[in-house]
Amino acid sequence: MKSSKTLKGILLAIVTCSFIGGISLISPAKSTSAEANPVKVISYSKVNRPKQYQALDGNVYSNAKLTNKVYDASNFQTTALSVTKSATVQNQQGKKAVYYYISNDSKTMGGWIWSGHLSAVKTPSQEKANVNAMLGTINKANKKSHHVNMNVVNHKVGSDGNFVGMGYTKL
């Protein structure tokens, strides 16, 4: 009697394992990785005038087919990145997207990132022009109230190329 209960338990365990194994073979888990969803590269082009960008978010891939993620772009949000190439790709649903090849100044990291995950870096001269334009607007408003007018005379750039600060003079 005891052996028949043990035999039934073993048979139940075997049937259960076989059933679960059979289900997993019939319906394999779906993968959301880039390897499971390849893209077709439609065209490549070289960027004639490389621009500086910063990564906002997203993944950086080793090739334009997006098959191998190499970096998380959020780790490079404060790094100035140069764009030197672009690729237009098409996914399996027919949607097109533009990916840029980015690298840091020392070329120690690089890869392909979706263009929507990049933001153009303003140069110090652009920043100075923007601040002068704002100050000009303020100065026009202040002329009526006799406030001191100011202008940007110099600006500072950090070792990473990012804007740090500026000095002012009275007009």
C-alpha positions as CSV (number, residue, x, y, z in Angstrom):
1,M,0.0,0.0,0.0
2,K,2.8,2.3,0.9
3,S,4.6,1.5,-2.3
4,S,1.6,2.2,-4.5
5,K,1.2,5.7,-2.9
6,T,4.9,6.4,-3.6
7,L,4.5,5.1,-7.2
8,K,1.4,7.3,-7.7
9,G,3.4,10.4,-6.4
10,I,6.3,9.7,-8.7
11,L,4.0,9.2,-11.7
12,L,2.1,12.4,-10.8
13,A,5.4,14.4,-10.6
14,I,6.6,13.0,-14.0
15,V,3.3,13.8,-15.7
16,T,3.3,17.3,-14.2
17,C,6.9,18.0,-15.3
18,S,6.2,16.6,-18.8
19,F,3.1,18.8,-19.1
20,I,4.9,22.0,-18.0
21,G,7.9,21.2,-20.2
22,G,5.6,20.5,-23.1
23,I,3.9,23.9,-22.7
24,S,7.2,25.7,-22.7
25,L,8.2,24.0,-25.9
26,I,5.0,24.8,-27.6
27,S,5.0,28.5,-26.7
28,P,8.5,29.9,-26.3
29,A,9.1,33.1,-24.4
30,K,9.1,36.2,-26.6
31,S,12.2,38.2,-26.6
32,T,12.2,42.0,-26.8
33,S,15.9,42.3,-27.4
34,A,17.3,44.0,-30.5
35,E,18.5,40.6,-31.8
36,A,14.9,39.4,-32.0
37,N,13.8,42.6,-33.8
38,P,16.4,43.4,-36.5
39,V,16.2,46.5,-38.6
40,K,17.1,47.0,-42.2
41,V,19.7,49.8,-42.9
42,I,18.3,51.8,-45.9
43,S,21.2,54.3,-46.2
44,Y,24.4,55.6,-44.6
45,S,25.8,59.1,-44.9
46,K,28.7,61.0,-43.6
47,V,28.1,64.2,-41.6
48,N,30.2,66.9,-43.3
49,R,30.2,69.3,-40.3
50,P,30.2,67.3,-37.1
51,K,28.1,68.8,-34.4
52,Q,28.3,68.5,-30.6
53,Y,25.4,66.8,-28.9
54,Q,24.6,65.4,-25.5
55,A,22.7,62.2,-24.9
56,L,19.4,62.5,-23.1
57,D,18.4,58.9,-22.8
58,G,18.3,55.6,-24.8
59,N,20.7,52.9,-25.8
60,V,23.9,53.0,-27.8
61,Y,24.4,50.1,-30.2
62,S,27.6,48.8,-31.7
63,N,26.3,48.8,-35.3
64,A,23.5,50.5,-37.3
65,K,21.5,47.2,-37.5
66,L,21.0,47.7,-33.7
67,T,21.9,44.1,-32.8
68,N,24.2,44.7,-29.9
69,K,23.6,47.3,-27.1
70,V,26.9,48.5,-25.8
71,Y,26.0,51.5,-23.6
72,D,23.2,53.2,-21.7
73,A,23.2,56.7,-23.0
74,S,22.0,58.2,-19.7
75,N,25.6,57.5,-18.5
76,F,26.9,60.2,-20.9
77,Q,24.4,63.0,-20.2
78,T,27.2,65.5,-19.3
79,T,29.6,64.3,-22.1
80,A,30.0,66.3,-25.3
81,L,29.5,63.8,-28.1
82,S,30.4,64.3,-31.8
83,V,28.1,63.0,-34.6
84,T,30.1,61.9,-37.6
85,K,27.7,59.5,-39.5
86,S,24.0,58.9,-39.9
87,A,22.0,55.9,-40.9
88,T,18.4,55.6,-41.9
89,V,16.9,52.3,-40.7
90,Q,13.5,50.6,-41.2
91,N,12.0,48.2,-38.7
92,Q,9.8,45.2,-39.4
93,Q,6.6,47.3,-39.3
94,G,8.0,49.6,-42.0
95,K,8.7,52.6,-39.8
96,K,11.9,54.6,-40.6
97,A,14.2,56.3,-38.1
98,V,17.5,58.1,-38.2
99,Y,20.4,56.9,-36.1
100,Y,23.6,58.8,-35.5
101,Y,27.1,57.5,-34.9
102,I,28.4,59.3,-31.8
103,S,31.8,59.3,-30.0
104,N,33.4,61.3,-27.3
105,D,36.4,63.6,-28.0
106,S,38.9,61.0,-27.0
107,K,37.2,58.3,-29.1
108,T,37.1,55.9,-26.1
109,M,33.3,55.3,-26.6
110,G,31.2,55.3,-29.7
111,G,28.1,53.8,-31.2
112,W,24.8,54.3,-32.9
113,I,21.9,56.2,-31.1
114,W,18.5,57.3,-32.2
115,S,18.5,61.0,-33.2
116,G,15.6,61.7,-30.9
117,H,17.8,60.9,-27.9
118,L,20.2,63.7,-28.6
119,S,20.2,67.4,-27.9
120,A,22.5,69.9,-29.6
121,V,25.1,71.4,-27.3
122,K,25.2,75.2,-27.4
123,T,28.7,76.7,-27.9
124,P,29.9,79.4,-25.6
125,S,29.4,82.0,-28.3
126,Q,25.8,80.9,-28.7
127,E,25.3,81.1,-25.0
128,K,26.8,84.6,-24.9
129,A,24.6,85.7,-27.7
130,N,21.5,84.4,-26.0
131,V,22.4,86.1,-22.7
132,N,23.2,89.3,-24.5
133,A,19.8,89.1,-26.2
134,M,18.0,88.6,-22.9
135,L,20.0,91.5,-21.3
136,G,19.2,93.7,-24.3
137,T,15.5,93.1,-23.6
138,I,15.9,93.8,-19.9
139,N,18.0,96.9,-20.7
140,K,15.3,98.3,-23.0
141,A,12.7,97.8,-20.2
142,N,15.0,99.3,-17.6
143,K,15.8,102.5,-19.6
144,K,12.5,103.9,-18.5
145,S,13.3,103.2,-14.9
146,H,17.0,104.3,-15.0
147,H,18.5,100.9,-14.0
148,V,22.1,100.0,-14.9
149,N,22.5,98.5,-18.3
150,M,24.8,95.4,-18.6
151,N,26.6,93.5,-21.3
152,V,28.5,90.2,-21.3
153,V,32.2,90.8,-21.7
154,N,33.7,87.3,-21.2
155,H,32.6,83.8,-20.5
156,K,34.2,80.8,-19.0
157,V,34.3,77.3,-20.4
158,G,35.1,74.2,-18.3
159,S,37.6,71.6,-19.2
160,D,34.8,69.4,-20.5
161,G,33.8,72.2,-23.0
162,N,30.6,73.1,-21.1
163,F,29.6,76.7,-20.4
164,V,30.5,77.7,-16.8
165,G,29.9,81.4,-16.3
166,M,30.5,84.9,-17.5
167,G,31.3,88.5,-16.5
168,Y,29.3,91.7,-16.9
169,T,30.1,95.4,-17.4
170,K,27.9,98.5,-17.3
171,L,27.0,100.0,-20.6
